[in-house]
Amino acid sequence: MKSMKRVVITDYLEPPASIETQVLEGVANVECLLAKNTQELMGELTDADGIILCHEVSITREVVEELHQCKAVVRCGVGFDNIDRKAAGERGIYVCNVPDYGVDEVADHAIAMALACNRGLIKAERTLRKGLQPWDMRSIQPIFRVAGATMGIIGLGRIGGATALRAKGLRMNVQAYDPYVRAGTDKLLGVPLVGLEELLETSDIVSVHTPLTEETRKLIDASALSLMKPTAILVNTARGAVVDTDALAAALKEGQIAGAGIDVLPDEPATSDMPLIQLWQQDRQPPVNLMITPHTAFYSDAGLVEMREKAAQEIRRVLSGEMPKNCVNREFLQ
Protein backbone atom coordinates (compact mmCIF):
# COMPACT_ATOMS: atom_id res chain seq x y z
CA MET A 1 0.00 0.00 0.00
CA LYS A 2 1.26 3.46 -0.91
CA SER A 3 2.24 5.39 2.20
CA MET A 4 0.60 8.77 2.82
CA LYS A 5 2.73 11.86 2.80
CA ARG A 6 2.92 14.28 5.74
CA VAL A 7 1.87 17.92 5.41
CA VAL A 8 2.35 20.26 8.37
CA ILE A 9 0.52 23.54 8.94
CA THR A 10 3.06 25.31 11.12
CA ASP A 11 1.03 28.02 12.86
CA TYR A 12 -2.18 29.97 13.37
CA LEU A 13 -4.68 27.41 12.03
CA GLU A 14 -6.15 25.09 14.63
CA PRO A 15 -7.19 21.47 14.10
CA PRO A 16 -9.14 19.95 12.59
CA ALA A 17 -7.73 21.25 9.30
CA SER A 18 -10.86 20.16 7.48
CA ILE A 19 -10.31 22.32 4.40
CA GLU A 20 -6.73 21.17 3.85
CA THR A 21 -7.58 17.56 4.69
CA GLN A 22 -10.31 17.53 2.06
CA VAL A 23 -8.08 19.04 -0.63
CA LEU A 24 -5.22 16.63 0.17
CA GLU A 25 -7.37 13.52 0.56
CA GLY A 26 -5.57 10.48 -0.79
CA VAL A 27 -2.26 12.33 -1.02
CA ALA A 28 -1.25 13.37 2.48
CA ASN A 29 -2.20 13.48 6.12
CA VAL A 30 -2.42 16.99 7.58
CA GLU A 31 -1.17 18.09 11.00
CA CYS A 32 -1.48 21.45 12.78
CA LEU A 33 1.65 22.32 14.74
CA LEU A 34 0.34 25.58 16.25
CA ALA A 35 3.87 26.94 16.73
CA LYS A 36 4.03 30.38 18.32
CA ASN A 37 7.59 31.15 17.27
CA THR A 38 10.19 29.90 14.85
CA GLN A 39 12.18 28.06 17.51
CA GLU A 40 9.23 25.73 18.06
CA LEU A 41 9.63 24.46 14.49
CA MET A 42 13.05 22.98 15.18
CA GLY A 43 12.96 19.18 15.13
CA GLU A 44 9.29 19.06 14.09
CA LEU A 45 9.59 19.17 10.28
CA THR A 46 12.37 16.73 9.46
CA ASP A 47 10.04 14.24 7.75
CA ALA A 48 7.48 16.70 6.41
CA ASP A 49 6.76 16.34 2.68
CA GLY A 50 5.00 19.69 2.47
CA ILE A 51 4.63 22.74 4.71
CA ILE A 52 1.93 25.40 4.89
CA LEU A 53 2.71 28.42 7.04
CA CYS A 54 0.81 31.54 8.00
CA HIS A 55 2.45 34.60 9.55
CA GLU A 56 3.47 33.82 13.14
CA VAL A 57 6.65 31.89 12.32
CA SER A 58 9.43 31.93 9.72
CA ILE A 59 11.09 29.27 7.63
CA THR A 60 14.69 30.36 8.16
CA ARG A 61 17.84 28.78 6.76
CA GLU A 62 18.21 26.88 10.04
CA VAL A 63 14.74 25.41 9.63
CA VAL A 64 15.36 24.59 5.96
CA GLU A 65 18.49 22.65 6.89
CA GLU A 66 16.25 20.24 8.84
CA LEU A 67 13.90 19.59 5.90
CA HIS A 68 15.09 16.18 4.71
CA GLN A 69 12.20 15.30 2.38
CA CYS A 70 10.17 18.48 1.90
CA LYS A 71 9.08 19.27 -1.65
CA ALA A 72 7.20 22.56 -1.12
CA VAL A 73 6.71 25.35 1.39
CA VAL A 74 3.52 27.30 0.73
CA ARG A 75 2.77 30.63 2.39
CA CYS A 76 -0.94 30.73 3.20
CA GLY A 77 -1.16 34.34 2.11
CA VAL A 78 0.39 36.81 -0.31
CA GLY A 79 3.62 37.98 1.35
CA PHE A 80 6.50 35.51 1.61
CA ASP A 81 9.17 37.53 3.43
CA ASN A 82 9.05 35.02 6.31
CA ILE A 83 10.58 32.28 4.14
CA ASP A 84 14.25 32.00 3.16
CA ARG A 85 13.60 31.44 -0.54
CA LYS A 86 17.27 31.04 -1.42
CA ALA A 87 17.93 28.40 1.23
CA ALA A 88 14.86 26.46 0.12
CA GLY A 89 15.80 26.72 -3.54
CA GLU A 90 19.27 25.39 -2.87
CA ARG A 91 17.62 22.21 -1.56
CA GLY A 92 15.23 21.96 -4.48
CA ILE A 93 12.22 23.01 -2.40
CA TYR A 94 9.53 25.07 -4.10
CA VAL A 95 8.42 28.19 -2.23
CA CYS A 96 4.92 29.29 -3.24
CA ASN A 97 2.29 31.78 -2.16
CA VAL A 98 -1.39 32.53 -2.74
CA PRO A 99 -1.31 35.85 -4.60
CA ASP A 100 -4.91 36.02 -5.77
CA TYR A 101 -7.07 35.60 -2.67
CA GLY A 102 -8.51 38.36 -0.52
CA VAL A 103 -8.07 41.13 -3.10
CA ASP A 104 -11.54 42.53 -2.44
CA GLU A 105 -11.20 42.19 1.34
CA VAL A 106 -7.91 44.09 1.60
CA ALA A 107 -9.01 46.78 -0.84
CA ASP A 108 -12.27 47.23 1.08
CA HIS A 109 -10.34 47.42 4.36
CA ALA A 110 -7.96 50.06 3.00
CA ILE A 111 -10.81 52.24 1.78
CA ALA A 112 -12.75 51.72 5.03
CA MET A 113 -9.73 52.83 7.07
CA ALA A 114 -9.19 55.86 4.86
CA LEU A 115 -12.82 56.92 5.17
CA ALA A 116 -12.96 56.26 8.91
CA CYS A 117 -9.91 58.44 9.49
CA ASN A 118 -11.10 61.14 7.11
CA ARG A 119 -14.64 61.30 8.50
CA GLY A 120 -13.42 61.49 12.07
CA LEU A 121 -15.21 58.31 13.17
CA ILE A 122 -12.41 57.35 15.56
CA LYS A 123 -12.06 60.86 16.96
CA ALA A 124 -15.81 61.24 17.53
CA GLU A 125 -16.13 57.81 19.16
CA ARG A 126 -13.28 58.43 21.59
CA THR A 127 -14.17 62.06 22.28
CA LEU A 128 -17.87 61.66 22.94
CA ARG A 129 -18.13 58.28 24.64
CA LYS A 130 -17.45 59.61 28.12
CA GLY A 131 -18.38 63.27 28.14
CA LEU A 132 -20.89 63.63 25.28
CA GLN A 133 -19.37 66.99 24.40
CA PRO A 134 -19.10 68.65 21.95
CA TRP A 135 -22.09 66.99 20.27
CA ASP A 136 -21.47 68.65 16.91
CA MET A 137 -18.94 68.97 14.11
CA ARG A 138 -16.25 70.24 16.48
CA SER A 139 -15.69 66.65 17.57
CA ILE A 140 -14.43 65.68 14.12
CA GLN A 141 -12.92 68.81 12.57
CA PRO A 142 -11.11 69.24 10.24
CA ILE A 143 -12.32 67.03 7.37
CA PHE A 144 -11.46 67.35 3.69
CA ARG A 145 -13.94 66.37 0.99
CA VAL A 146 -13.09 62.93 -0.41
CA ALA A 147 -14.55 63.62 -3.86
CA GLY A 148 -11.87 65.54 -5.71
CA ALA A 149 -9.14 64.66 -3.20
CA THR A 150 -6.07 62.68 -4.27
CA MET A 151 -5.24 59.13 -3.26
CA GLY A 152 -1.69 57.91 -3.77
CA ILE A 153 -1.26 54.15 -4.18
CA ILE A 154 2.17 52.69 -3.41
CA GLY A 155 2.28 49.37 -5.25
CA LEU A 156 -0.13 48.97 -8.17
CA GLY A 157 -0.51 45.18 -8.08
CA ARG A 158 -3.75 43.26 -7.68
CA ILE A 159 -4.75 44.83 -4.36
CA GLY A 160 -3.35 48.27 -5.14
CA GLY A 161 -5.27 48.25 -8.40
CA ALA A 162 -8.49 47.16 -6.69
CA THR A 163 -8.05 49.94 -4.12
CA ALA A 164 -7.46 52.45 -6.91
CA LEU A 165 -10.71 51.47 -8.64
CA ARG A 166 -12.64 51.85 -5.39
CA ALA A 167 -11.13 55.29 -4.84
CA LYS A 168 -12.07 56.31 -8.37
CA GLY A 169 -15.61 55.16 -7.57
CA LEU A 170 -15.57 57.74 -4.76
CA ARG A 171 -14.60 60.34 -7.39
CA MET A 172 -11.08 60.68 -6.06
CA ASN A 173 -8.12 61.52 -8.23
CA VAL A 174 -5.79 58.52 -8.06
CA GLN A 175 -2.07 58.31 -8.74
CA ALA A 176 0.43 55.55 -8.09
CA TYR A 177 4.09 54.81 -7.49
CA ASP A 178 5.37 51.41 -8.62
CA PRO A 179 8.73 51.04 -10.38
CA TYR A 180 7.99 47.37 -11.13
CA VAL A 181 4.42 47.63 -12.37
CA ARG A 182 3.56 45.53 -15.40
CA ALA A 183 3.63 47.69 -18.53
CA GLY A 184 0.20 49.04 -19.39
CA THR A 185 -1.37 48.47 -15.95
CA ASP A 186 -1.52 52.21 -15.34
CA LYS A 187 -3.34 52.74 -18.65
CA LEU A 188 -5.70 49.84 -18.01
CA LEU A 189 -6.69 51.31 -14.64
CA GLY A 190 -6.51 54.94 -15.72
CA VAL A 191 -4.05 55.70 -12.92
CA PRO A 192 -1.02 57.86 -13.75
CA LEU A 193 2.37 56.81 -12.38
CA VAL A 194 4.45 59.38 -10.49
CA GLY A 195 7.63 59.38 -8.43
CA LEU A 196 7.47 58.53 -4.74
CA GLU A 197 8.32 62.03 -3.54
CA GLU A 198 5.67 63.59 -5.77
CA LEU A 199 3.09 61.06 -4.56
CA LEU A 200 3.84 61.78 -0.90
CA GLU A 201 3.82 65.55 -1.39
CA THR A 202 0.57 65.73 -3.36
CA SER A 203 -1.66 62.96 -1.98
CA ASP A 204 -4.39 63.50 0.61
CA ILE A 205 -4.48 59.77 1.35
CA VAL A 206 -1.48 57.47 0.90
CA SER A 207 -2.31 53.75 0.79
CA VAL A 208 0.51 51.19 0.94
CA HIS A 209 0.22 47.97 -1.10
CA THR A 210 3.80 46.90 -1.71
CA PRO A 211 5.45 43.60 -0.76
CA LEU A 212 8.18 43.64 1.87
CA THR A 213 11.66 43.50 0.34
CA GLU A 214 14.98 45.00 1.38
CA GLU A 215 14.11 47.86 -0.97
CA THR A 216 10.73 48.55 0.64
CA ARG A 217 11.67 47.95 4.29
CA LYS A 218 10.93 51.24 6.12
CA LEU A 219 10.10 52.84 2.78
CA ILE A 220 7.77 55.12 4.75
CA ASP A 221 10.22 56.50 7.30
CA ALA A 222 10.58 59.86 9.05
CA SER A 223 11.89 61.47 5.86
CA ALA A 224 8.97 60.17 3.80
CA LEU A 225 6.43 61.23 6.43
CA SER A 226 7.92 64.73 6.47
CA LEU A 227 6.99 65.09 2.79
CA MET A 228 3.30 64.41 3.40
CA LYS A 229 0.69 67.11 3.84
CA PRO A 230 -0.20 67.95 7.47
CA THR A 231 -3.81 67.10 6.50
CA ALA A 232 -2.87 63.75 4.93
CA ILE A 233 -3.81 60.22 6.04
CA LEU A 234 -1.58 57.15 5.78
CA VAL A 235 -3.07 53.65 5.38
CA ASN A 236 -1.04 50.43 5.52
CA THR A 237 -2.69 47.07 4.82
CA ALA A 238 0.42 45.55 3.19
CA ARG A 239 3.41 44.50 5.34
CA GLY A 240 4.16 46.03 8.73
CA ALA A 241 7.86 46.70 8.19
CA VAL A 242 7.24 48.84 5.10
CA VAL A 243 6.35 51.63 7.55
CA ASP A 244 8.66 52.82 10.33
CA THR A 245 5.99 52.74 13.01
CA ASP A 246 8.14 54.58 15.58
CA ALA A 247 8.53 57.45 13.10
CA LEU A 248 4.79 57.29 12.39
CA ALA A 249 3.99 57.56 16.10
CA ALA A 250 6.17 60.65 16.34
CA ALA A 251 4.60 62.19 13.23
CA LEU A 252 1.08 61.66 14.57
CA LYS A 253 1.96 62.96 18.01
CA GLU A 254 3.48 66.13 16.55
CA GLY A 255 0.64 66.67 14.08
CA GLN A 256 2.96 66.17 11.12
CA ILE A 257 0.20 64.19 9.40
CA ALA A 258 -3.50 64.11 10.25
CA GLY A 259 -4.20 60.42 10.72
CA ALA A 260 -3.33 56.81 10.03
CA GLY A 261 -5.03 53.45 9.56
CA ILE A 262 -2.70 50.54 10.28
CA ASP A 263 -3.58 46.85 9.88
CA VAL A 264 -0.06 45.39 9.96
CA LEU A 265 2.89 45.90 12.32
CA PRO A 266 6.58 45.01 11.98
CA ASP A 267 6.25 42.55 14.87
CA GLU A 268 3.03 40.74 15.66
CA PRO A 269 1.12 40.28 17.83
CA ALA A 270 1.32 43.84 19.13
CA THR A 271 2.98 44.54 22.47
CA SER A 272 2.42 47.44 24.85
CA ASP A 273 6.02 48.68 24.53
CA MET A 274 5.57 49.66 20.86
CA PRO A 275 5.44 53.48 20.59
CA LEU A 276 2.60 53.33 18.07
CA ILE A 277 0.56 51.04 20.33
CA GLN A 278 1.28 53.29 23.33
CA LEU A 279 0.02 56.29 21.36
CA TRP A 280 -3.08 54.34 20.28
CA GLN A 281 -3.86 53.32 23.86
CA GLN A 282 -3.40 56.77 25.38
CA ASP A 283 -6.51 58.27 26.91
CA ARG A 284 -5.92 61.80 25.67
CA GLN A 285 -8.10 64.65 24.51
CA PRO A 286 -8.34 65.35 21.71
CA PRO A 287 -7.55 61.76 20.70
CA VAL A 288 -4.98 60.99 18.02
CA ASN A 289 -6.65 60.11 14.72
CA LEU A 290 -5.17 56.60 14.67
CA MET A 291 -6.98 53.38 13.79
CA ILE A 292 -5.30 49.99 14.31
CA THR A 293 -6.71 46.58 13.38
CA PRO A 294 -5.07 43.21 14.22
CA HIS A 295 -3.88 42.07 10.77
CA THR A 296 -7.42 41.33 9.64
CA ALA A 297 -7.63 43.18 6.31
CA PHE A 298 -7.39 39.88 4.45
CA TYR A 299 -10.25 38.27 6.31
CA SER A 300 -13.76 37.35 5.35
CA ASP A 301 -15.34 33.94 5.83
CA ALA A 302 -15.18 33.28 2.09
CA GLY A 303 -11.70 34.79 1.74
CA LEU A 304 -10.24 32.56 4.43
CA VAL A 305 -11.66 29.44 2.79
CA GLU A 306 -10.31 30.52 -0.60
CA MET A 307 -6.84 31.17 0.84
CA ARG A 308 -6.64 27.81 2.59
CA GLU A 309 -8.00 25.87 -0.39
CA LYS A 310 -5.52 27.45 -2.77
CA ALA A 311 -2.57 26.89 -0.43
CA ALA A 312 -3.50 23.22 -0.06
CA GLN A 313 -4.08 22.84 -3.82
CA GLU A 314 -0.54 24.10 -4.45
CA ILE A 315 0.86 21.51 -2.04
CA ARG A 316 -1.23 18.80 -3.73
CA ARG A 317 0.10 19.75 -7.17
CA VAL A 318 3.72 19.47 -6.05
CA LEU A 319 3.26 16.24 -4.09
CA SER A 320 1.46 14.76 -7.11
CA GLY A 321 4.44 15.50 -9.37
CA GLU A 322 2.96 18.57 -11.07
CA MET A 323 4.48 22.04 -11.37
CA PRO A 324 3.23 24.65 -8.90
CA LYS A 325 1.28 27.64 -10.19
CA ASN A 326 2.74 30.32 -7.93
CA CYS A 327 6.41 29.53 -7.32
CA VAL A 328 8.32 32.55 -6.00
CA ASN A 329 11.85 31.13 -5.78
CA ARG A 330 12.54 29.81 -9.28
CA GLU A 331 15.78 31.77 -9.50
CA PHE A 332 17.19 29.82 -6.56
CA LEU A 333 16.04 26.30 -7.42
CA GLN A 334 18.79 23.74 -7.90
HELIX and SHEET records of a PDB file:
HELIX    1   1 SER A   18  VAL A   23  1                                   6    
HELIX    2   2 THR A   38  LEU A   41  5                                   4    
HELIX    3   3 ARG A   61  VAL A   64  1                                   4    
HELIX    4   4 ARG A   85  GLU A   90  1                                   6    
HELIX    5   5 VAL A  103  ASN A  118  1                                  16    
HELIX    6   6 LEU A  121  GLY A  131  1                                  11    
HELIX    7   7 MET A  137  SER A  139  5                                   3    
HELIX    8   8 ARG A  158  GLY A  169  1                                  12    
HELIX    9   9 THR A  185  LEU A  189  1                                   5    
HELIX   10  10 LEU A  196  THR A  202  1                                   7    
HELIX   11  11 ALA A  222  LEU A  227  1                                   6    
HELIX   12  12 GLY A  240  VAL A  242  5                                   3    
HELIX   13  13 THR A  245  LYS A  253  1                                   9    
HELIX   14  14 PRO A  275  GLN A  281  1                                   7    
HELIX   15  15 ASP A  301  LEU A  319  1                                  19    
HELIX   16  16 ARG A  330  PHE A  332  5                                   3    
SHEET    1   A 5 ALA A  28  CYS A  32  0                                        
SHEET    2   A 5 LYS A   5  ILE A   9  1                                        
SHEET    3   A 5 GLY A  50  LEU A  53  1                                        
SHEET    4   A 5 ALA A  72  ARG A  75  1                                        
SHEET    5   A 5 TYR A  94  CYS A  96  1                                        
SHEET    1   B 6 ASN A 173  TYR A 177  0                                        
SHEET    2   B 6 THR A 150  ILE A 154  1                                        
SHEET    3   B 6 ILE A 205  VAL A 208  1                                        
SHEET    4   B 6 ILE A 233  ASN A 236  1                                        
SHEET    5   B 6 GLY A 259  ILE A 262  1                                        
SHEET    6   B 6 LEU A 290  ILE A 292  1                                        
END                                                                             
